[in-house]
Amino acid sequence: MEKSEKRVVIKYFYLKGLTPLQIKEKLDSTLKDSSPSYSTVKQWVSEFKKGRTSTSDDPRSGRPVEVTTPEMILKIHKIVMEDRRLKVSEIAEATRMSTERVRNILHEYLSIRKLCA
């Protein structure tokens, strides 16, 4: 059972008027080991009391991944095809990106990996 499904069940029991402890007991009897912790149940009941209706995660703050664009993927692909002996750090310098992002593009988008050391 996924987290969002468990939250829906918690919300259902909360709307029926059960306390967090009663909800936890019902979840334990049904889900056994995959039951959420009491603190999680208590937190979600608190959220529902405050008026929250959604059971999905809120959007998180942080930097969006704007560097991984089709243009940058194509640019990195061209650089690698011109000289296959380049280091990831050299590609990162040429594209003015982080080595982590270049490595991600090479592996995830271009399916390029190191064959030998």
MDAnalysis code that builds the backbone (N, CA, C; Angstrom):
import MDAnalysis as mda
import numpy as np

u = mda.Universe.empty(351, n_residues=117, atom_resindex=np.repeat(np.arange(117), 3), trajectory=True)
u.add_TopologyAttr("name", ["N", "CA", "C"] * 117)
u.add_TopologyAttr("resid", np.arange(1, 118))
u.add_TopologyAttr("resname", ["MET", "GLU", "LYS", "SER", "GLU", "LYS", "ARG", "VAL", "VAL", "ILE", "LYS", "TYR", "PHE", "TYR", "LEU", "LYS", "GLY", "LEU", "THR", "PRO", "LEU", "GLN", "ILE", "LYS", "GLU", "LYS", "LEU", "ASP", "SER", "THR", "LEU", "LYS", "ASP", "SER", "SER", "PRO", "SER", "TYR", "SER", "THR", "VAL", "LYS", "GLN", "TRP", "VAL", "SER", "GLU", "PHE", "LYS", "LYS", "GLY", "ARG", "THR", "SER", "THR", "SER", "ASP", "ASP", "PRO", "ARG", "SER", "GLY", "ARG", "PRO", "VAL", "GLU", "VAL", "THR", "THR", "PRO", "GLU", "MET", "ILE", "LEU", "LYS", "ILE", "HIS", "LYS", "ILE", "VAL", "MET", "GLU", "ASP", "ARG", "ARG", "LEU", "LYS", "VAL", "SER", "GLU", "ILE", "ALA", "GLU", "ALA", "THR", "ARG", "MET", "SER", "THR", "GLU", "ARG", "VAL", "ARG", "ASN", "ILE", "LEU", "HIS", "GLU", "TYR", "LEU", "SER", "ILE", "ARG", "LYS", "LEU", "CYS", "ALA"])
u.atoms.positions = np.array([
    [0.837, -1.175, 0.000],
    [0.000, 0.000, 0.000],
    [0.885, 1.242, 0.000],
    [0.587, 2.202, -0.874],
    [1.393, 3.416, -0.988],
    [1.052, 4.414, 0.114],
    [1.958, 5.399, 0.280],
    [1.763, 6.404, 1.323],
    [0.456, 7.164, 1.138],
    [0.164, 7.535, -0.103],
    [-1.052, 8.317, -0.342],
    [-2.310, 7.510, -0.010],
    [-2.273, 6.202, -0.257],
    [-3.418, 5.353, 0.077],
    [-3.595, 5.255, 1.589],
    [-2.488, 5.157, 2.318],
    [-2.552, 5.104, 3.784],
    [-3.122, 6.407, 4.334],
    [-2.749, 7.525, 3.705],
    [-3.256, 8.820, 4.149],
    [-4.766, 8.930, 3.925],
    [-5.238, 8.358, 2.828],
    [-6.675, 8.364, 2.556],
    [-7.409, 7.578, 3.641],
    [-6.841, 6.447, 4.042],
    [-7.457, 5.635, 5.100],
    [-7.447, 6.405, 6.422],
    [-6.350, 7.075, 6.722],
    [-6.267, 7.885, 7.944],
    [-7.330, 8.983, 7.905],
    [-7.466, 9.627, 6.760],
    [-8.471, 10.680, 6.619],
    [-9.877, 10.117, 6.810],
    [-10.145, 8.952, 6.238],
    [-11.450, 8.318, 6.370],
    [-11.780, 8.052, 7.837],
    [-10.814, 7.454, 8.558],
    [-11.044, 7.158, 9.970],
    [-11.185, 8.443, 10.789],
    [-10.414, 9.479, 10.433],
    [-10.532, 10.766, 11.125],
    [-11.934, 11.341, 10.932],
    [-12.445, 11.286, 9.703],
    [-13.790, 11.808, 9.426],
    [-14.874, 11.005, 10.137],
    [-14.595, 9.733, 10.430],
    [-15.542, 8.908, 11.196],
    [-15.503, 9.258, 12.680],
    [-14.491, 10.037, 13.102],
    [-14.427, 10.488, 14.487],
    [-13.494, 9.689, 15.368],
    [-12.641, 8.850, 14.792],
    [-11.715, 8.068, 15.602],
    [-10.525, 8.919, 16.031],
    [-9.923, 8.564, 17.149],
    [-8.729, 9.243, 17.646],
    [-7.504, 8.663, 16.937],
    [-6.382, 9.369, 16.979],
    [-5.170, 8.829, 16.351],
    [-4.779, 7.449, 16.884],
    [-4.956, 7.221, 18.179],
    [-4.620, 5.921, 18.759],
    [-5.518, 4.817, 18.194],
    [-6.808, 5.099, 18.077],
    [-7.732, 4.111, 17.503],
    [-7.411, 3.852, 16.030],
    [-7.047, 4.914, 15.300],
    [-6.678, 4.764, 13.888],
    [-5.444, 3.889, 13.771],
    [-4.463, 4.136, 14.625],
    [-3.222, 3.353, 14.611],
    [-3.518, 1.883, 14.884],
    [-4.380, 1.596, 15.834],
    [-4.728, 0.203, 16.156],
    [-5.394, -0.490, 14.972],
    [-6.305, 0.220, 14.297],
    [-6.975, -0.366, 13.122],
    [-5.982, -0.614, 11.993],
    [-5.073, 0.332, 11.773],
    [-4.073, 0.157, 10.722],
    [-3.128, -0.996, 11.045],
    [-2.740, -1.116, 12.313],
    [-1.862, -2.211, 12.734],
    [-2.522, -3.568, 12.518],
    [-3.806, -3.644, 12.834],
    [-4.488, -4.930, 12.681],
    [-4.648, -5.313, 11.212],
    [-4.722, -4.324, 10.333],
    [-4.914, -4.590, 8.912],
    [-3.590, -4.710, 8.157],
    [-2.693, -3.749, 8.372],
    [-1.464, -3.666, 7.567],
    [-0.254, -4.342, 8.201],
    [-0.350, -4.717, 9.453],
    [0.750, -5.373, 10.180],
    [2.023, -4.521, 10.153],
    [3.101, -5.027, 9.517],
    [4.409, -4.366, 9.527],
    [4.480, -3.119, 8.650],
    [3.619, -3.021, 7.647],
    [3.693, -1.865, 6.752],
    [2.824, -0.706, 7.228],
    [2.316, -0.799, 8.434],
    [1.497, 0.258, 9.009],
    [2.361, 1.481, 9.318],
    [1.837, 2.698, 9.091],
    [2.613, 3.890, 9.434],
    [2.765, 4.021, 10.949],
    [3.772, 4.760, 11.366],
    [4.024, 4.931, 12.797],
    [2.934, 5.790, 13.431],
    [2.865, 5.726, 14.759],
    [1.867, 6.512, 15.490],
    [2.083, 7.999, 15.266],
    [3.358, 8.427, 15.229],
    [3.632, 9.861, 15.030],
    [3.153, 10.323, 13.656],
    [3.261, 9.460, 12.643],
    [2.771, 9.804, 11.305],
    [1.256, 9.940, 11.315],
    [0.583, 8.992, 11.955],
    [-0.877, 9.048, 12.050],
    [-1.295, 10.317, 12.782],
    [-0.621, 10.597, 13.879],
    [-0.935, 11.775, 14.691],
    [-0.719, 13.060, 13.886],
    [0.365, 13.098, 13.108],
    [0.668, 14.279, 12.287],
    [-0.418, 14.509, 11.242],
    [-0.840, 13.441, 10.558],
    [-1.855, 13.589, 9.514],
    [-3.219, 13.929, 10.100],
    [-3.560, 13.395, 11.247],
    [-4.818, 13.764, 11.900],
    [-4.780, 15.249, 12.248],
    [-3.641, 15.717, 12.733],
    [-3.475, 17.134, 13.056],
    [-3.669, 17.994, 11.808],
    [-3.092, 17.550, 10.671],
    [-3.242, 18.288, 9.414],
    [-4.714, 18.355, 8.996],
    [-5.417, 17.245, 9.132],
    [-6.835, 17.220, 8.753],
    [-7.679, 18.091, 9.687],
    [-7.297, 18.157, 10.962],
    [-8.003, 19.023, 11.908],
    [-7.842, 20.487, 11.534],
    [-6.671, 20.822, 10.985],
    [-6.390, 22.206, 10.587],
    [-7.127, 22.594, 9.305],
    [-7.778, 21.613, 8.669],
    [-8.543, 21.923, 7.471],
    [-7.947, 21.419, 6.174],
    [-6.883, 20.690, 6.264],
    [-6.270, 20.146, 5.044],
    [-7.194, 19.094, 4.446],
    [-7.344, 19.149, 3.114],
    [-8.196, 18.176, 2.437],
    [-7.388, 17.236, 1.553],
    [-6.240, 17.680, 1.105],
    [-5.413, 16.878, 0.203],
    [-4.629, 15.826, 0.980],
    [-4.481, 14.650, 0.380],
    [-3.672, 13.596, 0.999],
    [-2.342, 13.430, 0.283],
    [-2.094, 14.252, -0.737],
    [-0.830, 14.149, -1.469],
    [0.208, 15.072, -0.839],
    [1.464, 14.855, -1.180],
    [2.556, 15.669, -0.655],
    [2.452, 17.085, -1.196],
    [2.850, 18.045, -0.365],
    [2.920, 19.426, -0.820],
    [4.141, 19.586, -1.711],
    [4.100, 20.539, -2.645],
    [5.299, 20.781, -3.448],
    [6.431, 21.244, -2.552],
    [7.621, 20.793, -2.861],
    [8.774, 21.142, -2.035],
    [9.548, 22.281, -2.654],
    [10.130, 23.070, -1.784],
    [10.960, 24.154, -2.287],
    [12.314, 23.593, -2.701],
    [12.992, 24.323, -3.492],
    [14.292, 23.895, -3.966],
    [14.487, 24.331, -5.398],
    [15.683, 24.187, -5.853],
    [15.968, 24.602, -7.211],
    [15.384, 23.617, -8.199],
    [14.650, 24.109, -9.176],
    [14.162, 23.212, -10.218],
    [15.307, 22.829, -11.149],
    [15.195, 21.679, -11.758],
    [16.236, 21.227, -12.674],
    [15.962, 21.875, -14.025],
    [16.620, 23.032, -14.237],
    [16.433, 23.770, -15.473],
    [17.558, 23.495, -16.470],
    [18.608, 22.873, -16.003],
    [19.777, 22.656, -16.850],
    [19.560, 21.490, -17.806],
    [18.794, 20.521, -17.399],
    [18.596, 19.329, -18.210],
    [17.518, 19.605, -19.260],
    [17.928, 20.320, -20.285],
    [17.029, 20.629, -21.390],
    [17.460, 19.819, -22.602],
    [16.584, 19.635, -23.570],
    [16.979, 18.893, -24.780],
    [18.197, 19.512, -25.476],
    [18.314, 20.841, -25.423],
    [19.468, 21.503, -26.051],
    [20.775, 21.121, -25.352],
    [20.739, 21.102, -23.993],
    [21.953, 20.752, -23.253],
    [22.306, 19.279, -23.428],
    [21.311, 18.437, -23.498],
    [21.561, 17.011, -23.721],
    [22.222, 16.813, -25.077],
    [21.716, 17.509, -26.088],
    [22.298, 17.419, -27.432],
    [23.710, 17.975, -27.446],
    [23.945, 19.081, -26.753],
    [25.272, 19.695, -26.685],
    [26.283, 18.733, -26.046],
    [25.892, 18.100, -24.944],
    [26.781, 17.150, -24.273],
    [27.026, 15.941, -25.172],
    [26.013, 15.499, -25.858],
    [26.163, 14.358, -26.772],
    [27.166, 14.687, -27.867],
    [27.089, 15.892, -28.433],
    [28.040, 16.302, -29.482],
    [29.466, 16.364, -28.937],
    [29.623, 16.916, -27.731],
    [30.960, 17.019, -27.123],
    [31.552, 15.629, -26.926],
    [30.762, 14.695, -26.443],
    [31.256, 13.341, -26.183],
    [31.592, 12.633, -27.498],
    [30.787, 12.822, -28.513],
    [31.038, 12.153, -29.790],
    [32.274, 12.714, -30.492],
    [32.615, 13.980, -30.249],
    [33.822, 14.568, -30.837],
    [35.079, 14.019, -30.179],
    [35.060, 13.866, -28.871],
    [36.213, 13.348, -28.140],
    [35.718, 12.476, -26.997],
    [35.806, 11.175, -27.181],
    [35.278, 10.247, -26.185],
    [36.178, 10.093, -24.966],
    [37.361, 10.702, -24.981],
    [38.284, 10.567, -23.859],
    [38.170, 11.710, -22.852],
    [37.213, 12.569, -23.034],
    [37.041, 13.689, -22.116],
    [36.577, 13.198, -20.755],
    [37.016, 13.898, -19.724],
    [36.572, 13.600, -18.367],
    [35.251, 14.331, -18.120],
    [34.518, 13.835, -17.167],
    [33.246, 14.467, -16.820],
    [33.479, 15.904, -16.383],
    [34.550, 16.142, -15.643],
    [34.852, 17.505, -15.184],
    [35.156, 18.437, -16.356],
    [35.780, 17.929, -17.395],
    [36.068, 18.754, -18.578],
    [34.778, 19.091, -19.332],
    [33.881, 18.140, -19.426],
    [32.587, 18.403, -20.063],
    [31.813, 19.433, -19.243],
    [31.893, 19.304, -17.921],
    [31.195, 20.241, -17.037],
    [31.726, 21.658, -17.212],
    [33.044, 21.790, -17.347],
    [33.636, 23.116, -17.570],
    [33.194, 23.687, -18.909],
    [33.173, 22.859, -19.940],
    [32.797, 23.326, -21.276],
    [31.338, 23.772, -21.340],
    [30.481, 23.107, -20.589],
    [29.055, 23.442, -20.625],
    [28.629, 24.354, -19.466],
    [29.565, 24.630, -18.540],
    [29.304, 25.453, -17.358],
    [28.181, 24.868, -16.512],
    [28.276, 23.556, -16.289],
    [27.314, 22.823, -15.468],
    [28.072, 22.115, -14.362],
    [27.343, 21.581, -13.396],
    [27.978, 20.809, -12.335],
    [28.325, 19.418, -12.868],
    [29.345, 18.823, -12.281],
    [29.737, 17.480, -12.710],
    [28.631, 16.476, -12.410],
    [27.901, 16.702, -11.335],
    [26.800, 15.807, -10.983],
    [25.719, 15.822, -12.060],
    [25.378, 17.006, -12.559],
    [24.340, 17.129, -13.584],
    [24.822, 16.519, -14.901],
    [26.099, 16.731, -15.250],
    [26.653, 16.133, -16.474],
    [26.625, 14.616, -16.366],
    [27.025, 14.105, -15.222],
    [27.023, 12.661, -15.010],
    [25.601, 12.101, -15.132],
    [24.628, 12.818, -14.593],
    [23.229, 12.405, -14.688],
    [22.763, 12.373, -16.146],
    [23.095, 13.387, -16.916],
    [22.709, 13.428, -18.327],
    [23.370, 12.291, -19.094],
    [24.638, 12.055, -18.832],
    [25.349, 10.971, -19.529],
    [24.718, 9.616, -19.248],
    [24.374, 9.362, -17.996],
    [23.847, 8.046, -17.612],
    [22.351, 7.897, -17.905],
    [21.571, 8.867, -17.478],
    [20.112, 8.735, -17.555],
    [19.543, 9.033, -18.938],
    [20.060, 10.054, -19.591],
    [19.470, 10.491, -20.855],
    [20.189, 9.936, -22.083],
    [21.506, 9.811, -21.989],
    [22.273, 9.349, -23.143],
    [22.696, 7.884, -23.027],
    [22.493, 7.292, -21.894],
    [22.866, 5.886, -21.644],
    [24.333, 5.620, -21.976],
    [25.170, 6.559, -21.622],
    [26.618, 6.435, -21.835],
    [27.226, 6.068, -20.492],
    [28.078, 5.055, -20.495],
    [28.721, 4.655, -19.256],
    [30.178, 4.329, -19.518],
    [30.944, 4.260, -18.478],
    [32.358, 3.964, -18.550],
    [32.534, 2.468, -18.817],
    [33.284, 2.128, -19.852],
    [33.464, 0.726, -20.172],
    [34.688, 0.123, -19.484],
    [35.754, 0.912, -19.352],
    [36.931, 0.399, -18.654],
    [37.645, 1.553, -17.984],
    [38.408, 1.223, -16.975],
    [39.107, 2.260, -16.224],
    [40.447, 2.554, -16.864],
])
